[in-house]
Amino acid sequence: MHGTVLRVERLTPSMVRVVLGDPGLEGFSPGDWTDGYVNAQFLPAGADYDVPFDDEHVRTLPREQRPAARRYTVRRWDQARRELVLDVVVHGDEGVAGRWAQTAAPGDRLQLRGPSGGYAPDPAADWHLLVGDESALPAIAVAAERVPAGAVVRVVLEVDGPDAELPLACPGQLEVTWVHRRGDGAGQLLAAVASLVRPPGRVHAFVHGEAVATREVRALLLGEWAVPREDLSVSPYWRRTFTDERWREVKAQWLAEVERDV
Ligand SMILES: Cc1cc2nc3c(=O)[nH]c(=O)nc-3n(C[C@H](O)[C@H](O)[C@H](O)COP(=O)(O)OP(=O)(O)OC[C@H]3O[C@@H](n4cnc5c(N)ncnc54)[C@H](O)[C@@H]3O)c2cc1C
């Protein structure tokens, strides 16, 4: 499956919206998750193949000729128009995907695998906690849109600054805490979550984003807050200073260590 770039929009200084459409998305189905994602394949410079390519064939190529895989949340899927919206963080001159998004133009094509996913807000929860950084903002925005009417929702989002904030739509009672990153942001997300005034009752929590930050918040929620594991979705989407390739190499070991925290 692949999408053809229809439109590109700069949402904030660090977020680019890429709208993909046909040809290529016939048969796409987004699933019921609010954190559903596609695995996008970015061609290396000088690739002697183009989109659409044969997945099995490129797997047999030398590593440097294979596409680089990066996961992106399905921010929106418009079934009638068959349009898939991805919101991509751009971070300076770094990143295969970030740089692709900065220069993406109508007519460009992007091959995709998936979608996959794992979370949707539990309608039976007393309140919802959604925590993350810019990379999780798309998934948090979808979750906020999909809670039941009147649901109590607390969002804590770490972003570069005021101009990186995006409005969130929600049929519930939404309160958003924007955390403006200082330096590498170490400890800021944890401090903001720790200082929340918690609504009463059972929380269903979603904590996705940078690896160290999600690990810290996970420990708080499972430890001091005593949130049952099954009521918490945690995913270290990326890790500061690691490319996605490097991160995937060590991620299983990291997850095993995180399990031993609490
Ligand atoms: C299930 C899932 C869903 C995701 N959904 C989204 C999404 O909707 N939108 C989105 O933007 N990201 C999303 N991500 C995160 C994204 O896949 C990673 O951030 C990825 O590393 C970006 O690739 P890149 O090629 O731009 O940078 P890479 O080549 O992987 O990394 C280059 C450098 O940039 C740094 N870097 C990577 N990501 C960021 C960032 N967000 N901010 C600052 N520095 C960074 C790395 O640490 C590294 O130093 C998702 C990840 C997962 C696992």
The ligand as a MOL file (V3000), in Angstrom:
LIG
                    3D

  0  0  0     0  0            999 V3000
M  V30 BEGIN CTAB
M  V30 COUNTS 53 58 0 0 0
M  V30 BEGIN ATOM
M  V30 1 C 3.6670 3.8020 17.2950 0
M  V30 2 C 4.4020 5.1030 17.0040 0
M  V30 3 C 3.6920 6.1930 16.5260 0
M  V30 4 C 4.3710 7.3990 16.2510 0
M  V30 5 N 3.6550 8.4640 15.7770 0
M  V30 6 C 4.3070 9.6270 15.4610 0
M  V30 7 C 3.5970 10.7280 14.9010 0
M  V30 8 O 2.3930 10.6690 14.6280 0
M  V30 9 N 4.3000 11.8510 14.6200 0
M  V30 10 C 5.6570 11.9530 14.8700 0
M  V30 11 O 6.2410 12.9960 14.5580 0
M  V30 12 N 6.3340 10.9290 15.4240 0
M  V30 13 C 5.7030 9.7730 15.6920 0
M  V30 14 N 6.3900 8.7250 16.2210 0
M  V30 15 C 7.8170 8.9010 16.5220 0
M  V30 16 C 8.6960 8.7840 15.2820 0
M  V30 17 O 8.5010 7.5150 14.6780 0
M  V30 18 C 10.1700 8.9430 15.7410 0
M  V30 19 O 10.3300 10.1630 16.3790 0
M  V30 20 C 11.1730 8.7900 14.6270 0
M  V30 21 O 12.4440 8.5820 15.2040 0
M  V30 22 C 11.3030 10.0130 13.7510 0
M  V30 23 O 12.1420 9.6820 12.6700 0
M  V30 24 P 13.1690 10.6850 11.9850 0
M  V30 25 O 13.6240 9.9660 10.7540 0
M  V30 26 O 12.5560 12.0450 11.8230 0
M  V30 27 O 14.3610 10.7950 13.0190 0
M  V30 28 P 15.4910 9.7000 13.3110 0
M  V30 29 O 16.3420 9.4950 12.1030 0
M  V30 30 O 14.8740 8.4850 13.9040 0
M  V30 31 O 16.3640 10.4220 14.4320 0
M  V30 32 C 17.3210 11.4810 14.1520 0
M  V30 33 C 17.5290 12.2900 15.4210 0
M  V30 34 O 16.3240 13.0140 15.7270 0
M  V30 35 C 15.9070 12.7120 17.0540 0
M  V30 36 N 14.4330 12.6900 17.0910 0
M  V30 37 C 13.5910 11.6990 16.6610 0
M  V30 38 N 12.3120 12.0240 16.8800 0
M  V30 39 C 12.3320 13.2380 17.4810 0
M  V30 40 C 11.3160 14.1090 17.9730 0
M  V30 41 N 10.0120 13.7970 17.9260 0
M  V30 42 N 11.6970 15.2980 18.5150 0
M  V30 43 C 13.0080 15.6350 18.6040 0
M  V30 44 N 14.0260 14.8500 18.1630 0
M  V30 45 C 13.6810 13.6740 17.6080 0
M  V30 46 C 16.5290 11.3460 17.3740 0
M  V30 47 O 16.6770 11.1470 18.7660 0
M  V30 48 C 17.8540 11.4400 16.6540 0
M  V30 49 O 18.8090 12.1290 17.4410 0
M  V30 50 C 5.7580 7.5020 16.4890 0
M  V30 51 C 6.4730 6.3840 16.9550 0
M  V30 52 C 5.7920 5.2030 17.2100 0
M  V30 53 C 6.5770 4.0080 17.7010 0
M  V30 END ATOM
M  V30 BEGIN BOND
M  V30 1 1 1 2
M  V30 2 1 2 3
M  V30 3 2 2 52
M  V30 4 2 3 4
M  V30 5 1 4 5
M  V30 6 1 4 50
M  V30 7 2 5 6
M  V30 8 1 6 7
M  V30 9 1 6 13
M  V30 10 2 7 8
M  V30 11 1 7 9
M  V30 12 1 9 10
M  V30 13 2 10 11
M  V30 14 1 10 12
M  V30 15 2 12 13
M  V30 16 1 13 14
M  V30 17 1 14 15
M  V30 18 1 14 50
M  V30 19 1 15 16
M  V30 20 1 16 17
M  V30 21 1 16 18
M  V30 22 1 18 19
M  V30 23 1 18 20
M  V30 24 1 20 21
M  V30 25 1 20 22
M  V30 26 1 22 23
M  V30 27 1 23 24
M  V30 28 2 24 25
M  V30 29 1 24 26
M  V30 30 1 24 27
M  V30 31 1 27 28
M  V30 32 2 28 29
M  V30 33 1 28 30
M  V30 34 1 28 31
M  V30 35 1 31 32
M  V30 36 1 32 33
M  V30 37 1 33 34
M  V30 38 1 33 48
M  V30 39 1 34 35
M  V30 40 1 35 36
M  V30 41 1 35 46
M  V30 42 1 36 37
M  V30 43 1 36 45
M  V30 44 2 37 38
M  V30 45 1 38 39
M  V30 46 1 39 40
M  V30 47 2 39 45
M  V30 48 1 40 41
M  V30 49 2 40 42
M  V30 50 1 42 43
M  V30 51 2 43 44
M  V30 52 1 44 45
M  V30 53 1 46 47
M  V30 54 1 46 48
M  V30 55 1 48 49
M  V30 56 2 50 51
M  V30 57 1 51 52
M  V30 58 1 52 53
M  V30 END BOND
M  V30 END CTAB
M  END
